[in-house]
């Protein structure tokens, strides 16, 4: 692309060296906000709305710069076909490489790629699983339209071995389908005897899901398990609008298995069970919904007073009446016989307990000579491990018949998402000295890690995000042995189109336009800030994060120089084709990572912010002209 004319070889070489150096410097300049953004992200995370505004603004600026600086000149020179072909090749190549990197854990590099990856995985698995369950489950014969309704509410969960998925008397909130792994169903009325072992593509929890009755059995993971879950409340809300889903439920209500379930598990009289099934079937056909069978509910003293009496944990008694009322509304009330094991040391704390009647012994297996700690009516137990999302430090066993009210993890997380004041109260609580002491003594963290975890969890709560447990985050990253390398490759993949665009622009004009430079600077800053903060949350060391983003800046500069060198002798048609490859790959990257992440974090503000970035980039171009 360099004009040779009558220039001597030395002059041509000097010009080429100047172009390559310019491409290197402009590449470094455009990417300088990568390490700057990463440095900000590891020490301070701005509100998601601010990150969304910046991402959308930078995305709009990049779209304008691509149009003005790459696409328009090629079209003006009569190379639309080459540009279009190159753009298609670039977009497809980016998608293919992105898919390969994501399979190794690279999707963790950004919230948007993680969100997209898991959503697509869930859709594919749901269609496959329901298809393979076609003979045993009415849901297997649904049309694509009905399946899409299920896809909108279905969730995928990775659960470690030894986890209790639900316990007897728990509300029937989900039906579960095993995508991978093994689950054991146990009967608490027979001392926890395993009566069924389930594996891939088996469904469970469906009878209580259909009837709306509390769980009669318990489910435990026998191995690392991946589950697809369908929430009951969301599923029931779909029934009035879907004839197919109503038909599937009606088939289950008419099945003899449903009446038999009510008779055997709840002692419902045969005539009453059959009558309820018939009435539910008819009501569903007429109104699009139905009520659960009538049952006797336990009489419970004012649960707000129970919560207010919490002094051992020191969290609930300081909450205002309005928050206590919301928490009390999520409590599950249960009764248990003597010797009931509430939890064992080392198990994840999926619920806390308020003791309404009886006494419970807290046993420390590591201190066999010590007397058990006995707690009496009105006490909260399992609370510290629950609020810190850790594992139980002791084992809890009922001394005689006991009655408790349970607050389950999923219900508490829902409350945290709904109530900013509760998040703020919990954030302040996690910074207390007593919580720090608990983490050091019972969760075996050193003082620095305990303080760091509490501060990070409190920050996430303040930002409106429910904090994950340290064990959960560690499992997520550890599940991909090359996740750190894959994350780096994924970020490098995102920078390749940028390098080619800069190299081509410098080679053609000797510089890069203000619109392109502004777009790249504005896009790189929030992208690095958001991703670096996420990497730190996943446990990556600060030095490693900064090294990765600094290396990416250097790679962008070197990539731009290499791009200019490779394109130097390219004929016009090939040059237009390669420009199209760069533009197509960058456009695909903006559309699949930047804008979805901006919308995920900011919602409705994204459109106007993208427009503002687009217009500002065009304005910069008029100044440059």
Beta strands, then each sheet from edge to edge (+ up, - down):
strand 1: 154-159
strand 2: 164-166
strand 3: 174-180
strand 4: 183-187
strand 5: 193-198
strand 6: 203-204
strand 7: 218-221
strand 8: 225-231
strand 9: 332-336
strand 10: 341-343
strand 11: 351-357
strand 12: 360-363
strand 13: 373-375
strand 14: 380-381
strand 15: 395-398
strand 16: 402-408
sheet 1: 1+ 8- 3+ 6-
sheet 2: 2+ 7- 4+ 5-
sheet 3: 9+ 16- 11+ 14-
sheet 4: 10+ 15- 12+ 13-
end
